[in-house]
């Protein structure tokens, strides 16, 4: 598994995951699909921590500076 997430992408994913988790924690978004928020936050955080995004791999994209 080669890295395909760069430093900037990683920071954006972590900040976005924290923001989405806060939306769920403070019950800003409620309703039938409020369970989606924690799932999205976890996926963003995991991909940032392991520096690999399966979707980027499928699309042949990479934001990693080192090739």
C-alpha positions as CSV (number, residue, x, y, z in Angstrom):
1,X,0.0,0.0,0.0
2,X,1.8,3.1,-1.2
3,X,1.0,6.5,0.2
4,X,-1.3,8.7,-1.9
5,X,-2.2,11.4,0.5
6,X,0.0,14.4,0.9
7,X,0.6,16.7,3.9
8,X,-2.0,19.3,3.0
9,X,-4.6,16.7,2.1
10,X,-4.0,15.0,5.4
11,X,-4.5,18.2,7.4
12,X,-7.7,19.0,5.5
13,X,-9.1,15.5,6.2
14,X,-8.3,15.7,9.9
15,X,-9.9,19.2,10.3
16,X,-12.9,18.1,8.3
17,X,-13.3,14.9,10.3
18,X,-13.2,16.9,13.6
19,X,-15.7,19.4,12.2
20,X,-18.1,16.6,11.1
21,X,-17.7,14.8,14.5
22,X,-18.5,18.1,16.3
23,X,-21.7,18.5,14.2
24,X,-22.8,15.1,15.4
25,X,-21.7,15.5,19.0
26,X,-23.5,18.8,19.4
27,X,-26.6,17.5,17.6
28,X,-26.5,20.2,14.9
29,X,-27.6,17.6,12.4
30,X,-30.4,15.3,13.5
31,X,-32.8,13.0,11.7
32,X,-32.7,9.6,10.0
33,X,-29.3,10.0,8.5
34,X,-27.4,11.5,11.4
35,X,-25.6,8.1,11.8
36,X,-23.8,8.9,8.5
37,X,-21.8,11.8,10.1
38,X,-19.7,9.6,12.5
39,X,-19.0,7.1,9.7
40,X,-17.8,9.8,7.4
41,X,-15.6,11.3,10.1
42,X,-14.1,8.0,11.0
43,X,-13.3,7.2,7.3
44,X,-11.7,10.6,6.8
45,X,-9.6,10.2,10.0
46,X,-8.5,6.7,9.2
47,X,-7.5,7.6,5.6
48,X,-5.5,10.6,7.0
49,X,-3.8,8.5,9.6
50,X,-2.7,5.7,7.2
51,X,-1.9,8.1,4.3
52,X,-3.9,6.0,1.9
53,X,-7.2,6.6,0.2
54,X,-8.7,3.7,-1.7
55,X,-10.8,6.0,-3.9
56,X,-7.6,7.9,-4.9
57,X,-6.1,4.6,-5.8
58,X,-9.1,3.6,-8.0
59,X,-9.0,6.9,-9.8
60,X,-5.2,6.9,-10.2
61,X,-4.8,10.1,-8.2
62,X,-2.2,11.1,-5.6
63,X,-1.6,14.2,-3.6
64,X,1.6,12.8,-2.1
65,X,4.7,14.8,-2.9
66,X,7.0,11.8,-3.0
67,X,6.4,9.5,-5.9
